[in-house]
Amino acid sequence: MALRVFLVRHGESVDNVAGLYAGSRDSPLTSHGVLQAQRLGAHLAARSATIGPVNYIFASNLRRAVKTAEAIAEAQHGVQGVNRVFEVVQVPMLREKDFGSEEGMRFGTRGAQKTATSSASASAAAAAAWVETESQQSMSDRINRFVDDSFVQTAIQATVDEQPGSIAIVAHGIILNVLLRCLLTRFGPEEIPRLARPGTAPWRSEWLAAWSNTGYLELELRIPSPAGADLATPEIQLFVKSVNSVDHLQGLKKTRGGIGSAGFDEKQRTMESFFSRSTGK
């Protein structure tokens, strides 16, 4: 049995536009980011004839990821033959790297504040209050827990139920790279050299892929059929089908005048939702 797995980066956030390091900061989507998420949801729903419905949706519990995931779930209601509510499972283990005391700093300025804090003139209180950025090991540990506790169990359940469909995991650029490496190391090691940049050691590089806002990396997950298979330790295989797919964003332009870059006001309807609802009457 084969499933499709989509590793999705959230839509454009306010901190993305401002050029700020936003790991644990709960930066909201911009108005443009909401449109990106809606486009993605419609795109995946339109592919249901080949990938099936997105039956399982996991998301970081930061709202930029949650709102993107909810757009995917909402679009599934229009898939033919689907008559159920799709739940977004929020998973704290999928949160972005925590930048500690460097959260909210502008790109390119990391390290400068720490140097100033550790200088001889800095106060002992300021130095003691400094919070280090999250380590690679810490991120790997929590991602491995997610894979063991959620991802593998979901794959097993999909096999038992024999439900054709897909899995979407909505998170953030850095942690998605950690997740991708974890998945491929365990279930598709031959794919890692294919993704590595020329001249880099594929097993040492932190970055295997890039994600634009709402870009997705598509994996094919193959697992043995229930008959004769050991579902306690399934022989999962993963194959990369596409990287940073953004076809759904073709023709989407940001609203001028700063409106598109502003935080989305949930009390207002987007232009796309306005016209789609009007034409449906």
C-alpha positions in Angstrom: 0.0 0.0 0.0 1.3 3.5 -0.8 0.4 6.8 0.8 1.5 10.4 -0.1 3.1 12.5 2.7 3.3 16.2 2.3 5.8 18.2 4.4 4.4 21.7 4.3 5.8 25.0 5.4 3.3 27.5 6.8 2.1 30.6 4.9 3.8 33.9 5.0 3.9 35.4 8.5 4.3 38.9 9.9 7.8 38.1 11.1 8.7 36.6 7.7 7.9 40.0 6.1 9.8 41.9 8.9 12.9 39.7 8.5 12.9 38.6 12.1 14.0 35.3 13.6 10.8 33.7 14.7 11.1 30.3 16.2 8.9 30.0 19.3 7.4 33.5 18.7 3.7 33.0 17.7 3.8 35.2 14.6 0.5 35.3 12.8 -0.1 34.8 9.1 -0.3 37.9 6.9 -3.3 38.5 4.7 -1.1 37.2 1.8 -0.2 34.2 3.9 -3.9 33.3 4.3 -4.4 33.4 0.5 -1.4 31.2 0.1 -2.8 28.6 2.5 -6.2 28.7 0.8 -4.5 28.1 -2.6 -2.6 25.2 -1.1 -5.8 23.7 0.3 -7.6 24.0 -3.0 -4.7 22.5 -4.8 -4.4 19.4 -2.6 -8.2 18.9 -2.8 -8.1 19.1 -6.6 -5.5 16.3 -6.6 -7.7 14.0 -4.6 -8.4 11.8 -7.6 -4.7 10.7 -7.6 -3.6 11.2 -3.9 -6.9 10.6 -2.2 -8.2 12.9 0.6 -5.8 14.2 3.1 -7.0 12.0 5.9 -4.4 12.9 8.5 -3.2 16.5 9.2 -0.5 17.3 11.8 0.6 20.8 12.6 3.0 22.7 14.9 0.9 24.4 17.6 2.1 27.8 16.5 -0.8 29.6 14.9 0.9 30.3 11.5 1.2 26.5 11.1 -2.3 25.8 12.6 -4.0 28.3 10.3 -2.3 26.8 7.3 -3.3 23.3 8.3 -6.8 24.4 8.9 -7.0 25.7 5.3 -6.0 22.3 4.1 -8.6 20.6 6.3 -11.4 23.0 5.2 -10.7 22.4 1.5 -11.1 18.7 2.0 -14.9 19.3 2.6 -15.2 19.8 -1.1 -13.6 16.5 -2.1 -16.2 14.1 -3.7 -17.2 11.3 -1.4 -15.8 13.0 1.7 -18.5 13.4 4.4 -16.5 13.9 7.6 -14.8 16.6 9.6 -11.0 16.7 9.2 -9.2 17.3 12.4 -5.9 19.2 12.7 -3.8 17.5 15.3 -1.6 20.1 17.0 1.8 18.8 18.0 4.2 20.9 20.1 7.1 18.7 19.0 6.7 20.2 15.5 7.4 23.8 16.7 10.2 25.7 15.0 13.7 25.9 16.5 13.7 28.1 19.6 16.1 30.9 19.1 16.1 31.7 22.9 17.2 35.3 23.6 17.7 35.9 19.9 14.0 35.5 19.1 12.7 38.5 17.3 16.1 39.8 16.2 16.6 40.8 12.6 18.2 38.4 10.1 21.9 38.7 10.2 22.2 40.1 13.7 22.3 36.8 15.6 25.4 36.6 17.8 25.9 40.3 18.2 23.6 40.6 21.2 25.2 37.6 22.9 28.7 39.1 22.4 27.5 42.4 23.9 25.9 40.5 26.8 29.0 38.5 27.6 31.4 41.5 27.4 33.1 42.8 30.5 30.8 45.8 30.7 27.6 43.7 30.7 25.8 43.2 34.0 25.9 39.8 35.6 22.1 39.8 35.5 22.0 40.3 31.8 24.5 37.5 31.2 22.6 35.2 33.5 19.3 36.0 31.8 20.6 35.0 28.4 18.9 32.0 26.8 20.8 29.9 24.3 19.3 28.8 21.0 17.9 25.3 20.8 20.5 22.7 19.9 20.4 20.4 16.9 20.2 17.4 19.3 17.2 18.9 21.1 15.3 19.3 17.8 16.3 15.8 16.7 15.1 14.3 19.9 11.7 15.8 19.7 11.3 15.0 16.0 12.2 11.4 16.7 9.5 11.3 19.4 7.0 12.6 16.8 8.0 10.0 14.3 7.7 7.2 16.8 4.6 8.4 18.6 2.6 9.8 15.7 3.9 9.3 12.2 4.7 5.5 12.3 1.4 4.9 14.2 -0.6 6.8 11.7 1.0 4.8 8.8 0.2 1.6 10.6 -3.4 2.7 11.1 -3.8 3.7 7.5 -2.6 0.3 6.5 -5.0 -1.5 8.9 -7.9 0.6 7.7 -6.8 0.3 4.0 -7.7 3.9 3.6 -6.3 5.5 0.4 -5.3 9.0 1.1 -2.5 11.3 2.3 -0.8 12.7 5.4 0.1 16.4 5.7 2.6 17.7 8.2 2.6 21.5 8.5 5.5 23.1 10.3 8.5 25.4 9.8 11.6 25.6 7.6 14.3 24.5 10.0 12.3 21.9 11.8 11.0 20.5 8.5 14.7 19.8 7.5 15.2 18.0 10.8 12.1 16.0 10.2 13.1 15.2 6.6 16.5 14.0 7.6 15.0 11.8 10.4 12.4 10.2 8.0 14.9 9.5 5.2 17.6 8.3 7.5 15.2 5.7 8.9 13.0 4.9 5.9 14.8 6.2 2.7 18.5 6.5 3.2 19.2 6.2 -0.5 17.3 9.5 -1.1 19.6 11.6 1.0 22.5 11.8 -1.5 19.9 12.8 -4.2 18.9 15.9 -2.2 22.4 17.0 -1.0 23.9 20.1 -2.6 26.9 19.5 -4.9 30.1 19.5 -3.0 28.5 18.9 0.4 28.7 15.8 2.6 25.1 14.5 2.4 25.1 12.9 5.8 26.5 16.0 7.6 24.7 18.8 6.0 21.8 20.2 8.0 19.9 21.4 5.0 18.5 18.8 2.6 15.7 21.0 1.1 14.3 24.5 1.0 10.7 25.5 1.6 8.9 28.6 0.3 5.9 29.7 2.3 3.3 27.0 1.7 5.8 25.1 -0.4 5.6 21.3 0.1 7.9 18.4 -0.2 6.1 15.3 -1.4 7.0 11.8 -0.4 5.6 8.5 -1.4 5.3 6.2 1.6 5.1 2.4 0.8 4.3 -0.1 3.5 3.5 -3.8 3.2 -0.1 -4.9 3.0 -1.6 -6.2 6.2 -1.5 -9.8 5.0 1.7 -11.3 6.2 3.1 -8.0 7.4 4.5 -7.4 10.8 2.7 -4.2 11.7 4.6 -3.8 15.0 7.7 -3.0 13.0 6.4 -2.1 9.5 8.9 -2.0 6.7 8.2 1.6 5.7 9.9 3.0 2.6 10.0 6.6 1.6 10.7 8.1 -1.8 11.0 11.8 -2.6 8.6 12.8 -5.4 9.0 16.6 -5.5 10.7 19.4 -3.5 9.3 22.8 -2.7 6.3 22.5 -4.9 4.6 25.9 -5.3 2.4 25.4 -8.4 -0.6 26.5 -6.4 0.9 30.0 -6.0 1.0 30.7 -9.8 -0.6 34.0 -10.5 -1.1 35.0 -6.9 0.1 38.5 -6.3 0.4 40.3 -3.0 -2.0 43.2 -2.4 -0.3 46.5 -2.7 -0.1 49.3 -0.1 1.1 47.1 2.7 -2.2 45.3 3.1 -1.0 42.0 1.9 1.9 42.1 4.4 -0.2 43.1 7.4 -1.4 40.5 9.9 -4.6 38.9 8.8 -7.7 40.1 10.4 -9.9 37.1 11.0 -13.0 39.3 11.1 -12.6 40.1 7.5 -13.1 37.9 4.5 -10.4 37.6 1.8 -11.1 38.6 -1.7 -10.9 35.0 -3.0 -13.4 33.7 -0.4 -15.7 36.6 -1.2 -15.8 35.8 -4.9 -15.9 32.0 -4.5 -18.9 32.3 -2.2 -20.7 34.8 -4.4 -20.3 32.6 -7.5 -21.7 29.7 -5.6 -25.1 31.4 -5.0 
